[in-house]
Amino acid sequence: MTMEEAMKKRHTVRKYLDKPLPADVINLLNSRIEENNRRYNLAIKLYTNDSSAFGAVIKLVLAKGVRNYFVLAGPDTDNLDEKLGYSSADLMLYAQTLGLNTWWVGGTFNRRKVNAKAGEHKVIGVVAVGYGATEGVPHKSKVYEDIAAYEGETPEWFYRGVEAALLAPTALNRQAFHVLGMGEAVNITCDNGVFSGADLGIVKYHFELGAGAGNFYWDHAERTACETCRGIKLYDSFPSPSVYFECLEYIKGLLGSGKYEMAEQTCKIEEVMKNDTWPDDVVTHVIRCRTCGQRYSCTAITYKGQGSFQKGEH
């Protein structure tokens, strides 16, 4: 099985058979880990026949049969999360080529015990690995138009890269990333809270695998997405309901211009503005630029009197 085939076949699996990893498979996994650790200055380690990464309740409910896992750790540098995400994607797909299944775990592991295993290094998560009770199922996915845009005529390699990126596992399956292309330059941004760095690395790995690394280069520059978005007005906060309503009117104008479209919403804007009571504790409207695909989120936490209209998804 090739890595490309593994990418299409791999799905999250949380329950595993009581079947130990053969010595030759362990050796192959450790060799792959050593390669990633050396290349990216990491401290990833494989633990086998060890269930201590999960608490008793989690093992009964979510992580049944998990006895092998990678600890994702390394020196605490600015881009550690992204490097670990990128390397974990490589390890998960490589494990799939060996007939194994995996589960990327960011929150439901025993952090105290896993941190002790990593010593001085920072841990961002673990990846369960083994023989799954099933092969898993495809996750609900966004589509190309939701997360990608290319300035000009879109090359085939860009489509392939985006298709591959949509197969990447992301925290809570939010797929909160955006892919922008222009010429041979590609920029990926991710806004998924504490998991943004890891998700970015995982998505980049998948995009490279699908597009072919020789067809493009990563554009790491922070830049405005397009001419349309350069004049957009953002709100750092809503000090009063009137300012929030002002922002909603502004968003209605953007939508009315035809340059933006509604991507996600908890309710229609009109429902917020015409009612005497708030429709929900948290009201969100996410619009998307039709030119570059950049998203902007208007979120009001009504019971706290807080909110903002910012770039990305919040």
N, C-alpha and C positions, 0 to 999 in steps of 0.2 A: 504493500500500500504506500503510495506517495504521500507527501505532506499535503498536497493539494486535495487528494482524495480524502485524507484524514480530516481536513478542515470541513469538508462537506458532510462527513459522516458523524463527526463528534457532536455529542449533546451532553448536557449536564446530567450526571448520575449520582444520586445521593445514597443508594443502598447497594451493598456489595456482597458477593459470595464469600464464604469462609474458605478461600482458596489462596494459599501463599504464593508470593511471587517467586518464580524459579530463579536460581542463582545467575543464570546467563542474562535474564531480563534485568535483574538488579544491577549487574555490571554495566549493561548498556545504558541504563538510566543514569547511573553514577558518572559514566564517561560524558554523557550529554550535559549533566550538571557541571562537571569540572570545566567543560568547554565554555559554558555560559559564565561561570564564575570568573574564569581567567579573562575572558573578553571584556566583561563589563564591571570587574572589580566587585563581585558580589559574594555572598556567603550562603547560598542556597544549599540545603542538605536534605537528603532522603532518609526518612525513618521507616523501618519495616517492622511488621509484627508488633506494633505499638499503638494502643488506642488512647493514650493519655492526652491527645490533642483536643479531645471532646469530653464534655461533662456527661454524667450518667443519663440525664434526661434527654440531652441532644442525641446521644447514641441510641436511645430507644425510639425516638421520634423521627429525627432527620438523618442522622449519620449512621444508620444501621450497617454494621459489618465493616466500618472503616478502620483498617489496621495499618495502612501504609499512606504516607503523605510527604509532600515536599514542604519544608518550612522556607518561606520567602523572606530572606533577610540579607542585610548588607550594611556597610558603613553609612551613617546618617548624613547623606549629601543632599543637595538641592533637588537632584533629579533621580533619587533612589527609587521612588515609587514607579516612575515611568520605566526605568531599566528593569525592575523586578516584574512589572507587568509584561514587558516585551519578552523577557526570558521565560516567564511562566507560560506564555502563549506557545513558545517554541517547545517547552517540555510537555505541555498538554497534547499538542498535535503529534509530537514524537511518540509519546506513550500510546496514542491511538494507533499509530502504525505498528505497534507491538501487540495489538489486540487488547489493550487496556482501556479503561474508562476513567474519567476525571471529574472533579468538582472543585471549582475555585471558591474558597471560603474566606470572606473578609470580616465577618463579625461573630459567627456562632461557634468559635473555637475557644479553648481554654487559654486565654492570653497569658495568664501567669505562668503556667507550665511551659508553654511554647517559648515565651520570652526567656525563661531560664535555660532552655536548650540553646538559644541563640547567643547567650552571653552578652557581650558588649554591643552586638549588632542590633539594628532596628528591624522589627518584624512588621510586615504589613498584611500578612495573611498566610494561609496554608492552602495546598492543593491536595485533596484526597485522590488517591490513585489505586487502581486494583481492577479486579474482574467484576464488572457490574452485574447486578441481578437482572437488569435490562440494559438496552442500548440507549435509553433516554428518548426524548421526543423533541422535535423542533420547537424553539421558543417563538412566542408571538413577536413579529418583527415589523419595524417600520419599512418603508419603501424608499427607493432612490430619491424621489422628490422631497421626502421629509428631511433628509440629512445631507444632501449633496448638491453642488452647483459647479458648473464649469463655464468660464468666460470664453465664448467663442464656440466653434464646432468641437463637440466632445469626442475625444479619441476612444477607441475601443478599450485600450488598457485602463483608462479611467473608469469606465463602466465596470470592468472586471474587478478593479480594486475596490470600488464601492460595494459591489455584490459580496466580495470577500469580507469587507469590514462589517457588513450586516450580519455575518455569521459569527462574529466575535462575541464571546460572553462578556457582559458588562454588569456592574453591580445593580441588583434589583431589576435587571433586564430593562433599564431605562433607555439605553442607547442614546444617551445625552451627548452626542458628539456631532460635529459638522465637518464636512470635507469640502474644501474649496480648491479648484484647480484653475490654472492659467498657464498656457504653454506647457512646459515640462515641470513647473513648480506646483507642489501640492502642500496645502496647509490643513492640518487637522486640529480642531480645538475640542475640548471636552469640559463639561460643567456638571459633574456628578458628585459634588461635595468632597468628602474625605477620600473618595475613591477615584477622583478625577485623574490623578497621575497614573495609577495602575491601569485604569480603563484606557487612557491615552496610549500607553505602551502596548496593550493587547490589541487595540484597534489598528495601530500602526503596523504591527507585525502581520496582521491579516491582510491589510491593504497591500503591503509589499508583496506578500505571497501571491495575491490575486493579480496585481498589476504588473509584477515583474520589476525588481529593483532597478534594472538598467533603463527603464522607460521614463523615469522621473527623478526629481530630487526634492527633499523636504525643504519647504520654505518656513523657517522658524520665526520670521519677523512678525512682530505684532503690527497688524495693519488693519485699516478700515476695510470692511468686506468689499464695498463697491461705491460708486459715485452716489447711488441712491441713498445709501446708509450714512454718508458722511454728514448730512445735516440733521440727522434724527435727534430729537430732544429727549433726554433721559431725566428721570426723577429719582434722586437718591433716597427720598423719603416722602411720605404723605403726612405733613404736620396737622392736617385737618381733613374732614370728609370733602370739603369743597375742592381741595387740591387734588384729591383722588378722582373726583368727578371731572375736573379739568383734564386730567390725564386720560380718562376714558373717552372724553370728547376728542382729544387729540388722536387717540388710537382709531376712533371711528373715521376721522379725517384721513389717516394713513390708509385705512382699508378702502375708503371711498375713492382714493386716488388710483386704485388698481395696481399700485406698485407693491403692495403687501397683501397677504392673505392670512386668515385666522388658521393657526395650526392646532391649537388646543384651547379649550375653555371649559370652566366648571359650570358656566351658565352664559346666556347671551348678555351682552353689555346692556341692552335695553332693560333687562330684568333687574339689574343692579340699580339703574338710575330712576326707575319709575316706582319702586317699592319703598315703603316707609321703614321696612326692616331689612337687614342684610340677608341675602339668600343662603349664606353659609358662613362658618367660622373663618374659612380661608377661601378667597375668591381669586381665581387665576385666569388670565388671558395671555396666550402666547401667540404672537404674530410672526410671520416669516416673510422675509424679503423675496420677491419673485425673481430678482436678478441674481443674487448671490447665495440665497438660502440661509442667511444669518437670521437667528431667532432673537426675539426680544420678549421678555416676560414682565407682565404687570401682575403683581401679587399684592393683595391686601389681606392682612391678618386682622379681621374685623374686631375680634374680641379683645385685641391688644391695642388697636389703633395704630398699627404699624403697616408698612408696605413700601414698595418701590417699583419703578419701571426701569429695568436694566437689561443690558446685553446678555444673551444666554438664557438658560433655563434655571429657575431657582425654586 
